[in-house]
Amino acid sequence: QVRLVESGGGLVQAGGSLRLSCAASGRTFNNYHMSWFRVAPGKDREFVAAISWGAGTTYYSNSVKDRFTISRDKAKNTVYLQMNSLRPEDTAVYYCAAGLVKLYADYRQFGTWGQGTRVTVSA
């Protein structure tokens, strides 16, 4: 059974940084995409970033490009989301998802999700 556990959320001031972690277990992920999504208050789930587990190819939404960096550590089976220059509009619950998907930005493609970690950015 695949399991994803996020951590690293918290409260930070605008302009600050946080690093989220997503620890994966239960199988090998060589052909998987691992994506981060977020749900802000009153808004729909939004794609943030994705990485192909095997090649390490990365993808970002326009709203976080040049501020966030996604990476993975194969030895630790963990995906990271380094978030810099945080803004109040980045406030959301962040979720990690894993799947054998092509549409890495479409949350409906993913069947495996973590429990989420809350990020709050104060002005």
Secondary structure, DSSP 8 states (H G I E B T S, - for coil): --EEEEE--EEEETT--EEEEEEEESS--TT-EEEEEEE-TTS-EEEEEEEETTT--EEE-TTTTTTEEEEEETTTTEEEEEE-S--GGG-EEEEEEEES-S-TT-GGG--EE---EEEEEE-
